[in-house]
Amino acid sequence: MDFFAAQDNARRSTTWLIALLVLAVAVLIGLTTLAITLAMGFSAPGQGWRFDPWLLGKIALGVMAVVLIGGLWRSWQLRRGGRAVAESLGGRLLNANVRSPLEERALNLVEEMAIAAGILVPEVYLIEDPALNAFAAGHAPEDAVIGITQGALERLDRDELQGVIAHEFSHILHGDMRLNLRLVGMLHGILLVGLIGRLLFHGGRMSRVRLSRSSSSDAGVKMMLAGGALMVLGYAGTLCANLIKAAVSRQREYLADASAVQFTRNPEGIGHALLRLAGHGHGSQLSAANAVEYSHLFFGPGVHGFSRLTRTHPPLKARIRRVLPNWQGEMAPSRFTQETVVPSPEPLPPIEMPSKTSIADKPFLAGAAVIASIGQLEQKHLDSARQHLEALPQDLVRAAHDPYAARALIYGILMGLDPESRARQRQVLTDAALPEVLAELNRLDDAITTLESHQRLPLLELTLPVLRQLSPEQAQRLDHCLTLLMLQETQPGALQWALLRILRQGMQPGKRQRWNRRLEELAGPAALLLSVLARYSVDELAAREAFTAAAAPLGMTLEYMILDASPEDLDWALQRLVALAPQEQARLLKAMVRCVEQYGVIAPEEMELLRAVSLSLHCPIPLSAGGSLPLQAGAR
């Protein structure tokens, strides 16, 4: 199943799952409301029971209000996505605060995998707990975090830790995180009903003891009955929701294990990590008080006490056998060996260099490979990401992890190459930026100006986790300075817009719109975007040919736009194209690749544009997507 079909399937599954949970809760609310009404309908002794429909309605509305308000309140608390989860578990951010080689190794693995997958680099949190565990949390890849426990850092070698991180990236890429956080909110609303019921029950019992000699003790009995009914609703509802949650979660864990093998081509990495978990003295159970609430997020079972039916994770032995079919039951990875045959990736068809024939006559091979790579990870993508990161100037890599130097690095990357523009931009920064940032910019200036074009995008992405930690005032100043830089640019182009778009998308992820529009409804924005991509060709004739070749398979009438598009025009186009349905996104991205595949080479500027658009569409394109389209070392 490709990425876009998987997204369609995930959306339908989420809708059905939430509908099933709502139905279960509604039935429980109805039964409990009836029980409370029966209890409250009894008046004083001798008067019998009286049915009161208004009482029934008020109780039903009250219980539903508690469930709804409790769920919304918890969801609001989790509005910051994965960061809220990590901080509630006592996590410490690693991206700007690495204290040991083990922490640096974990951070490097996450950065490498994120850049390889084409998603924004997540924030990485260390949970100071001896348990061996990890998790991914967030509403979308743009606000995802990876959490790793101290036990995992200390007990796992590099391959094993890479397998665990690949497992968590599967949850990010397959859309599991959003559903997981929704379940946290819904379960909180149901649990709140049970907690209120417990308070009423104990309050009624105390009232009855105090007023045992008075006829008013009947009020205490009614409170106890009402509280008992609410407790039944809360606990029964939680049980039903946990049963549904567990059934879904177990299957997603199997999928994530299989994806970790696919991503790393190393089944022993994830397999040995599971073996370490099975033999670890502290196990995977975290000591945090609210670990139960997030039990379905963890790599291994995060808490004790779940029955077989409500376990959110499959048995460890079953997971191990799925990734290591030849495993004989040994529980010590250091003594376990297995011959593993890693299948070689299928070679892509060779792409001929352009001849005198029209570009539209070439078979469309690369576009299909790029689309197939979206949401996927392979070893070649990891190798490419590792090579890119190792080739970066280490002084700039360190700068990307420092709050002041990261801002200076962003300014340097987005400043124009034209000397006149650059001089004006330095002047506005002198007036608007912080002195500490200006000092870092002066220190890094030589290294930034000698950067190769294909090194800008990975460096920019490395800064994002640190920049997300800026205070509102600092983030506002940064955005103001970036706006001033663009205003002073002599010829602001699509390339600078793309880098700025990635930066802003990474710092303040936009709200996802419903996927329901067809490309035919958005012909104008599509034509604008394809025209911009086509104009990166060598000359105007080649640009028109590239545009025609891209538009033809769409079966639409698109008009090539001669005038250069401004950043505002491009923002306008993307604000509309983000509403495309998943399969419509696939059509657009194929056309975009068609625009830039003319010579079997994707220039860095074109890749940055593709990545900027794909990030806005929530479609992660791997760094070396397509295989047959190697990244060109320099600009065209």
C-alpha positions in Angstrom: 0.0 0.0 0.0 1.5 3.4 -1.0 1.6 6.4 1.2 -1.5 8.1 -0.2 -3.6 4.9 0.0 -2.3 4.4 3.5 -3.4 7.9 4.5 -6.9 7.3 3.1 -7.1 4.0 5.0 -5.8 5.6 8.2 -8.4 8.4 8.0 -11.2 5.9 7.4 -9.9 3.6 10.3 -9.7 6.6 12.6 -13.3 7.6 11.8 -14.6 4.2 12.4 -12.6 3.7 15.6 -13.8 7.0 17.0 -17.4 6.2 16.0 -17.1 2.8 17.7 -15.8 4.5 20.9 -18.6 7.1 20.8 -21.2 4.4 20.3 -19.9 2.3 23.3 -19.8 5.4 25.5 -23.3 6.4 24.4 -24.7 3.0 25.4 -23.0 3.1 28.7 -24.3 6.7 29.3 -27.8 5.5 28.5 -27.7 2.5 30.9 -26.1 4.5 33.7 -28.5 7.4 33.3 -31.4 5.0 33.6 -29.8 3.6 36.8 -29.3 7.0 38.3 -32.9 8.0 37.4 -34.2 4.9 39.1 -32.2 5.7 42.2 -33.2 9.4 42.2 -36.8 8.7 41.4 -37.5 7.2 44.8 -38.8 9.7 47.2 -39.3 9.4 50.9 -40.4 6.0 52.3 -44.0 5.2 51.6 -44.4 7.4 48.5 -43.0 4.8 46.0 -41.2 5.5 42.8 -42.1 8.3 40.4 -40.9 8.5 36.8 -39.5 12.0 35.9 -38.6 12.3 32.2 -37.1 15.8 32.8 -34.8 14.2 35.4 -33.8 11.5 32.9 -32.9 14.1 30.3 -31.0 16.4 32.7 -28.9 13.5 34.0 -28.1 12.2 30.5 -27.0 15.7 29.4 -25.0 16.2 32.6 -23.1 12.9 32.1 -22.5 13.6 28.4 -21.2 17.1 29.3 -18.7 15.7 31.8 -17.4 13.2 29.2 -17.2 15.9 26.5 -15.8 18.7 28.6 -13.3 16.3 30.2 -12.1 15.0 26.9 -11.8 18.5 25.4 -10.0 19.8 28.4 -7.4 17.0 28.2 -7.1 17.5 24.4 -6.5 21.2 25.0 -3.8 20.4 27.5 -2.2 18.3 24.8 -2.5 21.0 22.1 1.3 21.3 22.0 1.5 17.8 20.7 4.4 15.5 21.6 6.2 18.1 23.7 3.3 18.1 26.2 3.6 14.3 26.5 7.3 14.3 27.0 7.3 17.1 29.5 4.5 15.4 31.5 6.7 12.3 31.7 9.7 14.4 33.1 11.6 14.5 29.8 14.6 16.7 29.2 15.2 18.1 25.7 18.4 16.8 24.1 18.6 18.9 20.9 20.3 21.9 22.6 21.5 20.1 25.8 23.5 17.0 25.0 25.6 16.0 28.0 27.1 12.6 27.0 28.3 10.6 24.0 25.2 8.3 24.5 22.9 11.2 24.2 24.7 12.5 21.2 24.4 9.1 19.5 20.7 9.1 20.0 20.3 12.6 18.7 22.4 11.8 15.6 20.3 8.7 14.8 17.0 10.7 15.0 18.4 13.5 12.9 19.8 11.1 10.3 16.5 9.2 10.1 14.4 12.4 9.9 16.4 13.9 7.0 16.4 10.5 5.2 12.6 10.3 5.5 12.0 13.8 4.4 10.2 14.9 7.6 11.1 17.8 9.9 13.6 16.8 12.6 11.7 16.0 15.7 12.6 17.2 19.2 14.3 14.4 21.2 13.6 14.1 24.9 15.5 11.9 27.4 13.3 10.3 30.2 15.4 9.8 33.3 14.2 6.3 34.0 16.0 3.0 34.1 13.2 1.3 32.1 14.1 0.3 28.5 11.5 2.2 26.4 10.8 4.9 23.9 7.8 6.6 22.3 6.7 8.9 19.5 4.0 11.5 20.2 2.4 14.4 18.4 -0.5 15.5 16.3 1.4 15.4 13.0 5.1 14.9 11.9 5.6 18.7 12.2 5.1 18.7 16.0 6.3 15.1 16.7 8.8 14.3 19.4 10.8 11.2 20.1 11.2 10.2 23.8 14.0 7.8 24.9 14.6 6.4 28.4 18.0 6.4 30.1 17.7 2.6 30.2 17.4 2.4 26.4 20.5 4.7 25.9 22.6 2.6 28.3 21.5 -0.9 27.3 21.2 -0.7 23.5 24.0 -0.6 21.0 23.8 1.6 17.9 22.1 -0.9 15.7 19.5 -1.8 18.4 18.8 1.8 19.2 18.4 2.6 15.5 15.9 -0.3 15.3 13.9 1.2 18.2 14.0 4.7 16.6 12.9 3.3 13.2 10.0 1.6 15.0 8.9 5.0 16.4 9.4 6.7 13.0 6.9 4.2 11.6 4.3 5.6 14.0 5.1 9.1 12.8 4.9 8.2 9.1 1.9 6.0 9.3 -0.3 8.5 11.2 -0.6 6.6 14.5 0.3 9.5 16.7 -2.8 11.6 16.0 -5.1 8.8 16.9 -3.1 8.0 20.0 -3.5 11.5 21.4 -7.2 11.5 20.5 -7.6 8.3 22.5 -5.9 10.0 25.5 -8.4 12.8 25.5 -11.5 10.6 25.1 -10.4 8.2 27.8 -9.8 11.1 30.2 -13.4 12.2 29.7 -14.7 8.8 30.5 -12.3 8.4 33.5 -13.5 11.7 34.9 -17.0 10.4 35.1 -15.7 7.5 37.3 -13.8 9.9 39.5 -16.9 12.1 40.0 -18.9 8.9 40.8 -16.3 7.9 43.4 -16.5 11.3 45.1 -20.3 11.2 45.1 -20.3 7.7 46.5 -17.9 8.5 49.4 -19.7 11.8 50.0 -23.1 10.0 50.2 -21.7 7.4 52.6 -20.3 10.1 54.9 -23.6 12.0 54.8 -25.5 8.9 55.7 -23.3 8.3 58.7 -23.7 11.8 59.9 -27.4 11.9 59.5 -28.2 8.3 60.2 -31.0 9.2 62.7 -32.7 11.6 60.4 -35.0 11.1 57.5 -32.5 13.2 55.4 -30.3 10.1 55.3 -32.2 9.2 52.2 -30.2 11.9 50.4 -27.1 10.1 51.3 -28.5 6.8 49.9 -29.3 8.6 46.6 -25.8 10.1 46.4 -24.3 6.7 47.0 -26.6 5.1 44.3 -25.8 7.9 41.8 -22.1 7.8 42.6 -22.1 4.0 42.2 -23.8 4.2 38.8 -21.3 6.9 37.7 -18.4 4.7 38.9 -19.8 1.8 36.8 -20.0 4.0 33.8 -16.5 5.4 34.2 -14.9 2.0 34.8 -17.0 0.1 32.2 -16.4 2.8 29.6 -12.7 2.8 30.3 -12.6 -0.9 30.0 -14.5 -0.8 26.6 -12.3 1.9 25.3 -9.2 0.1 26.5 -10.3 -3.1 24.7 -10.7 -1.2 21.4 -7.5 0.7 22.0 -5.6 -2.5 22.7 -6.8 -4.3 19.7 -5.8 -1.5 17.4 -2.5 -0.8 19.2 -1.3 -4.3 19.0 -1.6 -4.4 15.2 0.1 -1.1 14.9 3.0 -2.4 17.0 3.4 -5.4 14.6 3.4 -3.0 11.7 6.0 -0.7 13.3 8.3 -3.6 14.0 8.0 -4.7 10.4 8.6 -1.2 9.2 11.8 -0.9 11.4 13.2 -4.0 9.5 12.2 -2.4 6.2 13.7 0.9 7.0 17.1 -0.4 8.4 17.4 -3.6 6.4 18.6 -5.1 9.7 16.1 -7.4 11.5 18.7 -8.1 14.2 18.6 -4.4 15.2 15.0 -4.3 16.3 15.0 -8.1 17.2 17.9 -7.8 19.6 16.4 -4.6 21.1 13.3 -6.7 21.9 15.5 -9.4 23.4 17.2 -6.8 25.5 13.8 -5.6 26.7 12.8 -9.2 27.6 15.9 -9.7 29.7 16.1 -6.2 31.2 15.8 -6.2 35.0 13.7 -3.0 35.1 11.7 -4.1 32.1 9.9 -1.4 30.1 7.6 -0.1 33.0 8.1 3.6 33.6 7.8 5.1 37.1 6.0 8.3 36.0 2.6 8.6 37.7 0.8 9.2 34.4 2.5 6.5 32.3 -0.8 4.5 32.4 -2.4 7.3 30.3 0.2 7.0 27.6 0.6 3.2 27.7 -0.3 2.7 24.1 2.4 5.2 22.9 5.4 3.2 24.2 7.8 0.8 22.4 7.3 -1.7 25.1 4.6 -2.1 27.8 4.9 1.0 29.9 3.0 -0.1 32.9 2.1 -3.3 35.0 -1.3 -4.7 35.6 -3.1 -5.0 32.3 -5.0 -8.1 31.6 -4.4 -10.1 28.4 -7.4 -8.5 26.7 -6.4 -4.9 27.5 -2.7 -5.2 26.8 -1.7 -2.5 24.4 1.4 -4.5 23.1 1.6 -8.0 21.7 3.7 -10.6 23.7 7.4 -10.0 23.4 8.0 -13.5 22.1 5.5 -13.1 19.4 7.1 -9.8 18.3 10.6 -11.3 18.4 9.5 -14.3 16.2 8.0 -12.0 13.6 11.3 -10.2 13.0 13.6 -13.1 13.8 11.9 -16.2 12.3 14.8 -18.5 13.2 14.9 -17.5 16.8 15.0 -20.5 19.1 14.0 -18.9 22.4 17.4 -17.7 23.7 16.9 -14.5 25.7 20.5 -13.1 25.4 21.2 -11.1 22.3 24.9 -11.2 22.7 24.8 -15.0 22.3 22.2 -15.1 19.6 23.3 -15.1 16.0 21.4 -15.6 12.8 22.2 -15.6 9.2 20.2 -12.8 7.7 19.8 -12.4 4.0 19.1 -8.8 3.2 17.4 -8.5 -0.2 19.0 -6.1 -2.5 16.8 -3.3 -3.7 15.5 -3.7 -7.2 17.6 -1.6 -9.7 15.8 1.3 -11.2 15.5 1.5 -15.0 18.3 3.6 -16.4 17.5 7.1 -17.5 18.8 8.1 -20.8 20.4 11.5 -21.2 18.2 14.0 -23.2 18.4 13.8 -26.9 17.0 16.0 -29.6 13.6 14.5 -29.0 11.0 16.5 -27.1 11.1 16.1 -23.3 7.4 15.1 -23.4 8.4 12.0 -25.4 10.5 10.5 -22.5 8.9 7.8 -20.4 7.9 9.0 -17.0 10.1 6.7 -14.8 11.4 9.0 -12.1 8.1 10.5 -11.0 6.7 7.1 -10.1 9.9 6.3 -8.1 9.7 9.5 -6.1 6.0 9.0 -5.4 6.6 5.4 -4.3 9.3 6.7 -1.9 7.0 9.1 -0.1 6.4 7.9 3.5 8.9 5.1 3.0 12.5 4.6 4.2 15.2 2.4 2.9 18.9 1.9 3.7 19.9 3.9 0.7 18.0 6.9 2.1 19.7 6.5 5.5 23.2 6.1 3.8 22.5 9.3 1.8 21.4 11.2 4.9 24.5 10.1 6.9 26.8 11.2 4.0 25.1 14.6 3.9 25.4 15.1 7.6 29.0 14.0 7.8 30.0 16.3 4.9 28.5 19.4 6.7 31.0 21.8 8.3 31.0 20.6 12.0 31.2 24.2 13.3 27.9 24.9 11.6 26.4 21.6 12.8 27.2 22.7 16.4 25.8 26.1 15.7 22.5 24.5 14.6 22.1 23.1 18.1 22.7 26.4 19.9 19.7 28.9 20.4 21.7 32.0 19.4 24.0 30.5 16.8 21.0 28.7 15.2 19.3 32.0 14.5 22.5 33.4 13.1 22.8 30.4 10.8 19.3 30.9 9.5 20.0 34.5 8.7 23.2 33.6 6.9 21.5 30.9 4.8 18.6 33.1 3.8 20.6 36.2 2.9 21.0 36.8 -0.8 24.2 36.3 -2.8 24.1 39.7 -4.5 26.6 41.9 -2.6 24.3 44.9 -2.7 21.4 43.0 -1.2 23.6 41.3 1.3 25.0 44.7 2.5 21.4 46.0 3.1 20.4 42.9 4.8 23.4 43.1 7.2 22.4 46.6 8.0 18.8 45.8 8.9 20.0 42.9 11.1 22.3 45.2 12.9 19.3 47.3 13.8 16.8 44.5 14.5 18.7 41.4 15.7 20.1 40.6 19.2 23.7 41.5 19.7 24.5 37.8 20.7 23.0 36.6 17.4 25.0 39.2 15.4 28.2 38.1 17.1 27.5 34.5 16.1 26.7 35.6 12.5 30.0 37.4 12.3 31.8 34.3 13.6 30.1 31.9 11.2 30.0 34.2 8.1 32.9 32.7 6.3 31.7 29.1 6.8 28.1 30.1 5.7 29.2 31.9 2.5 31.3 28.9 1.4 28.4 26.4 1.8 27.5 24.3 -1.2 24.0 24.7 -2.3 22.9 21.2 -1.4 24.1 21.7 2.2 21.6 24.5 3.1 18.5 22.4 3.5 19.9 19.8 5.9 21.4 22.6 8.0 18.2 24.5 8.1 16.3 21.4 9.2 18.8 20.7 12.0 18.0 24.1 13.6 14.2 23.5 13.8 14.0 21.6 17.2 16.0 24.4 18.9 14.1 27.2 17.2 10.8 25.7 18.4 12.0 26.2 21.9 12.2 30.0 21.5 10.0 32.1 23.7 7.1 33.9 21.9 9.0 37.2 22.0 12.2 35.5 20.6 10.2 33.8 17.8 8.5 37.1 16.9 11.8 38.9 16.7 13.2 36.1 14.5 10.2 36.3 12.2 10.5 40.1 12.0 14.1 39.9 11.0 13.4 37.3 8.3 10.7 39.6 6.9 13.2 42.4 6.8 15.7 40.2 5.0 13.2 39.4 2.3 12.2 43.0 1.8 15.9 43.9 1.2 16.4 41.2 -1.3 16.9 42.5 -4.8 15.3 39.6 -6.6 13.6 37.3 -4.1 12.9 34.0 -5.8 11.2 30.7 -5.3 14.3 29.2 -3.7 14.4 31.6 -0.8 10.7 31.3 -0.5 11.1 27.5 -0.3 13.7 27.7 2.5 11.6 30.3 4.4 8.5 28.2 4.0 10.2 25.1 5.5 11.4 27.2 8.4 8.0 28.7 9.2 6.3 25.4 8.7 8.7 23.8 11.1 8.4 26.4 13.8 4.6 26.9 13.6 3.0 23.9 11.9 -0.2 24.9 10.1 -3.6 23.4 11.0 -4.4 20.5 8.7 -7.4 21.0 6.4 -9.8 18.3 5.4 -8.6 16.3 2.4 -11.5 16.6 0.0 -10.6 18.8 -3.0 -9.8 17.7 -6.5 -7.0 19.0 -8.5 -9.4 20.2 -11.3 -10.9 22.6 -8.7 -7.5 24.2 -8.1 -6.2 24.6 -11.6 -5.0 28.1 -11.0 -2.8 27.4 -8.0 -1.5 24.2 -9.7 -0.6 26.1 -12.8 1.3 28.7 -10.8 3.3 26.1 -8.9 4.2 24.1 -12.0 5.2 27.2 -13.9 7.6 28.2 -11.1 9.2 24.7 -11.1 9.4 24.6 -14.9 11.2 28.0 -15.0 14.2 26.4 -13.3 15.0 24.9 -16.7 17.9 26.1 -18.9 15.9 28.4 -21.1 12.4 29.5 -21.8 11.8 26.9 -24.5 12.8 24.1 -22.1 10.6 25.6 -19.4 7.6 25.5 -21.7 8.3 21.9 -22.7 8.7 20.9 -19.0 5.4 22.6 -18.1 3.6 20.9 -21.1 5.1 17.5 -20.2 3.9 17.9 -16.5 0.4 19.1 -17.4 -0.4 16.6 -20.1 -0.8 13.5 -17.9 -3.1 15.4 -15.6 -5.7 15.7 -18.3 -6.4 19.3 -17.4 -6.1 22.6 -19.2 -3.4 24.6 -17.5 -2.0 27.9 -18.6 1.8 28.5 -18.4 2.6 31.7 -16.5 5.4 33.8 -17.9 5.8 36.3 -15.1 7.9 35.4 -12.0 5.8 34.5 -9.0 6.3 36.4 -5.8 6.6 34.7 -2.4 3.0 36.0 -1.7 1.8 34.3 -4.9 3.3 31.0 -3.9 1.9 31.2 -0.4 -1.5 31.8 -1.9 -1.2 28.8 -4.1 -0.1 26.4 -1.3 -2.8 27.6 1.0 -5.3 26.2 -1.4 -3.4 23.1 -2.5 -3.1 21.8 1.0 -6.8 20.9 0.9 -6.3 18.3 -1.9 -7.4 14.7 -1.2 -4.5 12.2 -0.8 -4.7 10.7 -4.3 -4.9 14.2 -5.7 -1.8 15.1 -3.9 -0.1 12.2 -5.6 -1.1 13.5 -9.0 0.2 17.0 -8.2 3.5 15.7 -6.9 4.0 13.5 -10.0 3.5 16.5 -12.1 6.0 18.5 -10.0 8.7 15.8 -10.4 7.9 15.7 -14.1 8.9 19.4 -14.3 12.3 18.8 -12.9 13.4 15.4 -14.2 14.5 16.6 -17.6 18.1 15.6 -17.3 17.9 12.7 -14.8 19.2 15.1 -12.1 17.4 17.1 -9.4 19.2 20.3 -8.6 19.4 21.3 -4.9 17.1 24.3 -5.6 14.5 22.0 -7.2 14.7 19.5 -4.3 14.3 22.4 -1.8 11.2 23.5 -3.7 9.8 19.9 -3.8 10.5 19.4 -0.1 8.9 22.8 0.8 5.7 21.9 -1.1 5.7 18.3 0.2 6.0 19.5 3.8 3.1 21.8 3.3 1.1 19.0 1.9 2.2 16.7 4.7 3.8 14.3 2.2 7.4 13.5 3.3 9.8 13.1 0.4 13.1 11.3 1.3 16.3 13.1 0.7 17.4 10.8 -2.1 14.0 10.1 -3.4 13.7 8.3 -6.7 17.1 6.7 -6.7 17.5 7.3 -10.4 17.6 11.1 -9.7 20.8 11.8 -7.8 21.2 15.1 -6.2 23.4 17.4 -8.1 26.3 18.8 -6.1 26.0 22.3 -7.4 23.2 24.6 -8.6 22.3 24.4 -12.2 
